[in-house]
Amino acid sequence: MIYELKNTMPDWLEPSLVRLWYALRPLVRRIFRSDSHFCPVCESRVWFFLPHKWSNRHLRVVCPVCFSHTRHRQAWLFLKQRTDLFDASPKQLLHFASETMLVEKFRTITGLDYLSTDLDSPHAMAHMDITSMDFPEDSFDAIYCSHVLEHVPDDRKAMSEMFRVLRPGGWAVVQVPVSDSTTHEDPSITDPRERLRLFGQCDHVRVHGLDIVERLETAGFAVQTVKGFDLASTSRTKKSSPVARGLQQLLYPCARNEPINNASFNVASGGFDASHACYGESRFMVESPSC
Ligand SMILES: [Zn+2]
């Protein structure tokens, strides 16, 4: 539903509509108010989440207040619980794809020098190719790169570039749609319908498998695999609960140069209270296909 609306909207109109929606958020939050679902990004308790695609409308993943998806909510929990992003020390963060609901959160973090970049998004502060960045090496302390690499023809080069522009001791959080087999890609497939059929979306050039960890390690990173479920820390959160079902996507925290336990990640879970939270249904496999 949100996906179809966005795809019919001209690019120049989207930033204005997003600003209008955000201005209306107090009203939206009041209309949707309930204790059944919780969004940690905008800290709203809402009645239900919205479907992303009408063709898959049983899969309700979008927060009606801030438009975050499951992956955004998981990433935000991870950043808050397990990184040094909020310790107020001076840091430079590079954000690829500049998801609007996270941009406004990043901008409010004390001590953070924030830069968003994208190939052509009207929301980004800079336009740049992730496989050939104009930054010198050792430019950033942290990188957030979510659902970008599955669009990039040479994802290995993109990983190497992220490693190059990170300072020693820096870290990146990477998210991609992941299947439970090995990465499937074929550069000769350029037809959008074939990409949709094989890779899950008409502008995807591959579907990553669990071997994405090896690709990131080849670029030089020390990599962890974090299940969204691991971010919900209360004893009331069981694997069979709706909370757990909504947290099965994966995150890949990547540290530069140093062993992972010496990097900035806190391996222990934080204290987020998920007892009232439901992050919405999501899937371990690629998201539903639709062009
Ligand atoms: Zn939200």
Boltz pocket constraint, residues with backbone or C-beta under 6 A from the ligand:
constraints:
  - pocket:
      binder: B
      contacts: [[A, 39], [A, 40], [A, 41], [A, 42], [A, 43], [A, 44], [A, 63], [A, 64], [A, 65], [A, 66], [A, 67], [A, 68]]
      max_distance: 6.0
